[in-house]
Amino acid sequence: MKSIRPLRWLAYTSLLVGTIMASWWILRPRILHCRSINPGVICKFNLRSILQTMKIYANDHAGAYPQDYQVLVDSGEVIPKSFRCVYADAIPDDLNACYKYITGQGEWVPDDNVIIYEISDCHGNDGGCVAFGDGHVEFLTHDEIARRVQQTREWLLYNAGPQP
Ligand SMILES: [Zn+2]
């Protein structure tokens, strides 16, 4: 009986390996097409977590968001990987390379002010993700992002500094 065991083990193992390979073969097209089906799904997640950490920071700093991303990384609340779009292959390893942060803002800014927006190199012509003052994140076209960023910069021009 003992001599059968290795054979049985081999049979189970090959069945398992076969199942894994078959599932990969079936799921492969779906996994590889994720990129085009869901542009920015990971970026949305990234921006949401960065903004959430900013809001926690603001709680302890009179409502003001941090001066830069480094403050958040140093606090240990966000890992550097969260500041990187997964599609940004040719972009240098830098916290500010993918997601641009419009500084000088805090909990006092209007809900539709842009806090963070994604640069155009990440998702090509599709657009990019934007995180707004009210904490929500959207995937928008580049024209729409440019318009919202412009609006935010104009608001900041006339409403500089914390508003109690
Ligand atoms: Zn992205």
Residues whose N, C-alpha, C, O or C-beta is under 5 A from the ligand:
A	BS01	ZN	G40 C43 C85 C122
